[in-house]
């Protein structure tokens, strides 16, 4: 009985200590792009009304003597997430779309440190610490039923089985024929040919099932038959190739890998 009482007292003591320990505070970090120091009412602006941000300032911490690590988007975000001077990370300016510049996986972010401390973390909204983020992976099925995936960050095409098992891959980064810079769309025809759209090279490359380059078509420009930032691609049963041209806001139709000049302005 005495032993049982001692155990109960010990458990109650532990519970009391745990209850007395301060809870970890919730951390909410909101980054407003291109927001000047004097653009908020809580910092003296008399024209703009920013009641929600003013409440953040009233209930949180308001810094009055500090500097951003950089004057524009990508480097300042990089510094905020890594705690390092952005040039040391390799991000020296705003990162344009499709650029290979990115924050390396080896960097330790504030989210990583928070996870180690027991926090659950979440990112919502704009990232912009590489040129590929927020682009969905493009998928297609080939004649055998394999799932084809464009892996833009690793500059390759991968094939998976219907249950997700890895089958094969091909492609690598480069500037020559058969290389990838930003593979964004993929399609397959009944003959086992793979059509890969490269948004940075502004062209379509056709490969066989072994990953050997067969044909390249398309060139950069705004005229019919030319492409700028091509994304999606589809091959019909009649071997017509439909390419979504993001910059020119249109879909172009190619027949037998040769531009017909026919296009849809959807």
Secondary structure, DSSP 8 states (H G I E B T S, - for coil): -HHHHHHHHHHHHHHHHHHHS-----------TT--TTSSGGGT-SS---HHHHHHHHHS---SS---S-SSHHHHHHHHHHSS-HHHHT--S---TT---B--TTS--HHHHHHHTT------S---SBSSTT----EEE-TT--EEEEETTTTEEEEE-TTS-EEEEE--B-SSTT-BS-EEEEEE-TTS-EEEEETTTTEEEEE-TTS-EEEEE--BSSSTT-BSSEEEEEE-TT-EEEEEETTTTEEEEEETTEEEEEEE--
